[in-house]
Amino acid sequence: MSDAKTKSLIEPKTVSPSGSYDVAYFAKKHGLSMKDALRLIKAHGSDRDAADRAAQRFHH
């Protein structure tokens, strides 16, 4: 029951659709908007290294 309570407290926009990457953390880490961060995470799925590399290229 505690898991259900915890999950209901998580904002839907802060966790990626795959549940593998916190969008707010990713956006802050790379200086991106939430929209851009979510777009990159969706494009690269659960591959965090690829998402990080894409975010680094995003500004250049």
HELIX and SHEET records of a PDB file:
HELIX    1   1 SER A    2  LEU A    9  1                                   8    
HELIX    2   2 PRO A   12  THR A   14  5                                   3    
HELIX    3   3 VAL A   23  HIS A   30  1                                   8    
HELIX    4   4 MET A   34  HIS A   44  1                                  11    
HELIX    5   5 ARG A   48  PHE A   58  1                                  11    
END                                                                             
